[in-house]
Amino acid sequence: MQAAFETVFDIVYLITVVSLGIVMIVQSKGRKQYFLYGLMAVVLGCGDAFHLIPRAIALCTTGLENYTVPLGIGKMITSITMTIFYVLLYYVWRIRYHVSEKQGLTVSVWALALLRIVLCLMPQNKWTSPVEPLAWGIYRNIPFLILGILLIVLFYRSAKEAHDKPFRSLWLAIVISFACYIPVVLFAQGVPATGMLMIPKTCAYVWIVVMGYEAMKKGRGPLEK
């Protein structure tokens, strides 16, 4: 039952975000914010595929314990592409709200992203081990969490000030994604059922992608560039 549900859910998720991303890239028509948003969705889906496809195969065949290496490598790739996802989202924010200054903020975003990626690449993570060290799971997610909080604040303030209805809930979707993700990082090894939180986390990311797609289809006057 779990294998069937997860496999169908993951396939629908991957097809949805990648398809919407490709459509946004094709239909962006010179609107850079939507081209980046589409690229962001494709990066999200393709990156997650490195982990979700081996997981689906494992669940439908001999079990997760026999796919430790591909699952671990896939998880590492997903961690890196998710970081890139948020960097692209930051540039969507800059373009959508016509931010031309705040270079210190850009440096901070890149510093957090690069630190996260470097931490993800460290061998101490033991990605291909049956049991990953909890401490390194926490280390690599500290800059990621700070980056997420930063984007939550930026989109909350900017959408509110600009009365940007299409993106008025984007900050909330990011909050939901992290609220579901952090407990998994901290407790999934001891309480496997915590892993179920990845379902609403995934739905939150689909929501983020759909917001961008709907904004592109409807247009948003002066916010477009």
Summary of the structure (lengths in Angstrom):
residues: 225
radius of gyration: 17.7
end to end distance: 46.9
largest distance: 54.4
contacts: 705
relative contact order: 0.12
helix: 84%
strand: 0%
